[in-house]
Amino acid sequence: MRKEEVDLTDDVWQEQRKAAAVQREAISLLLRSEGWDILCAVAKKQVDWIQQQVMLVPLKSIDAVGEQEFNKGHAMGIAAFIKLPAHMLDEAEATLARLGGEREEDSE
């Protein structure tokens, strides 16, 4: 990677590259693990339950709106959590692509 493309000191460049590589490896391992698959299955069941039992049931009174909105936010939070590692992996890979492989010396 040319210095003008990524203008970082060597120490900062190495630190950022190492952090992104560690994050990529850790998140890749997480996403491939049986534990992650189990956690996602449980989380998806929870979201489905909230949708079926809470969000799709007609309100009995206007007073129940707050509870329904809370549960909707709860379901959205679980769904966002399930997507977070994939976004973290994308971020690490983008950082590594931006920083490049070996650092070239200035040709000046």
SVG drawing of the C-alpha trace seen along z (x, -y; Angstrom):
<svg xmlns="http://www.w3.org/2000/svg" viewBox="-60 -12 74 39">
<polyline fill="none" stroke="black" stroke-width="0.4" points="0.0,0.0 1.4,-3.4 2.0,-5.8 -0.1,-8.5 -3.1,-6.1 -2.9,-5.3 -1.0,-8.1 -0.3,-6.4 2.8,-6.0 4.2,-2.5 3.3,-1.8 -0.3,-2.9 -0.5,-1.1 0.8,2.2 -1.5,1.7 -4.6,1.2 -3.8,4.0 -3.1,6.4 -6.4,5.4 -8.4,6.0 -6.7,9.3 -7.4,10.5 -11.0,9.3 -11.5,11.1 -10.1,14.3 -12.1,14.2 -15.4,13.4 -14.8,15.9 -14.3,18.6 -17.4,17.4 -19.6,17.6 -18.3,21.1 -19.0,22.4 -21.8,24.7 -22.4,22.5 -23.2,19.5 -25.6,21.6 -27.4,22.7 -27.5,19.1 -28.9,17.8 -31.6,20.5 -32.7,19.6 -32.6,15.9 -34.7,16.4 -37.3,18.5 -37.5,15.7 -38.1,13.1 -40.7,15.4 -42.5,15.8 -42.5,12.0 -44.0,11.5 -46.6,14.2 -47.7,13.7 -47.2,10.0 -46.9,8.0 -49.5,9.7 -52.1,9.9 -54.6,7.1 -54.4,4.7 -57.1,5.0 -56.8,1.4 -54.8,-1.7 -52.9,-1.2 -51.2,1.8 -49.4,-0.2 -46.4,-0.9 -45.9,2.8 -46.2,3.7 -43.7,1.1 -41.3,2.3 -41.6,5.9 -41.2,4.7 -37.9,3.0 -36.8,6.1 -37.4,8.2 -35.5,5.7 -32.6,5.7 -32.3,9.5 -32.4,9.4 -29.7,6.7 -27.5,8.8 -27.7,11.7 -26.4,9.6 -23.7,7.9 -20.8,10.4 -21.3,10.4 -21.0,6.6 -17.9,6.8 -16.4,9.3 -17.1,7.0 -15.6,4.1 -12.4,6.0 -12.1,7.2 -12.6,3.6 -10.0,2.3 -7.5,4.9 -8.3,4.2 -7.8,0.4 -4.5,0.9 -3.2,3.4 -0.7,6.1 3.0,5.3 3.8,1.6 5.9,0.2 8.8,-2.1 8.6,-5.7 10.0,-5.8 11.1,-9.4"/>
</svg>
